[in-house]
Amino acid sequence: VFVADAVKSESVTEGESVSLNSSFTQIHRDEEIEWKFAEFLIARVKNKESVFYSRSAEGRFRDRLKLDHQTGSLTIINSRTTDSGLYTVSRDTTINTINLTVY
């Protein structure tokens, strides 16, 4: 059984950084958080270590992602219009979705 929140919306001006809130207050050492853009896995926190998939999503996020190890929130640096779309963050049985629009 999966629990999903309503889709949240975020917007940002092109070139600015944007933080996508995972809605998790804390990540425990043995938990795993995954971020996806559309169907592409782009980042993961596991055992408090970040892994970025720079070749995923046609390489569009290369060197532009940061993860907060405490909350699992994802920051996109120097946003581009091609970053617009649906992002999902999952932990165990919880999935949160964010619709990002870059103007």
Protein Blocks (a to p, Z undefined) as FASTA:
>chain_A
ZZddddddddddehiacdddehiabdcfkbccdddehjbcfbdceehiacddfkgghhlm
goiaccdfknopacdehiafklgccddddehjaccddddddZZ
